Amino acid sequence: MSLEEADALALQVRALYEQLENRLLGRTWTLPELALGFTNDAAYVGRLVLAAERTWGIDGDVDDELRHKLAECLWWVFVLGDRLGVDVPAAYESTMDKIGGDLGRAVRGASS
């Protein structure tokens, strides 16, 4: 699946959440609520990394939980990007091109 396809799927899933939120809350989550959801899941990834290193205990399978939470974090990034008007696939590509170019120059310069 491409980043563009993943982005589109994330927004389809978000639309389902919005239907549920409207039914349960009478509104959809605000941008700050979405951001808090992301940071909560991202923080839990930290605990799962500790669990993978056997320094933190969790219930359940660590590998399954890590796959799930990392995928959710990616979902949050697409959702937040949409709400903030950021084309995440394009931003990712341009950012990696810049970082890769900068690192390539640094590595070549360090080996001279």
HUGI-V936918 format. One record per helix or strand. SS is the DSSP state (@ for helix, = for strand). FROM is the first residue (numbers start at 1). LEN is the number of residues. Records with the same first field share a line. If there is no record, write none. Layout:
# HUGI-V936918
SS->FROM-LEN, FROM-LEN
This chain:
# HUGI-V936918
@->3-23, 31-22, 62-23, 88-23
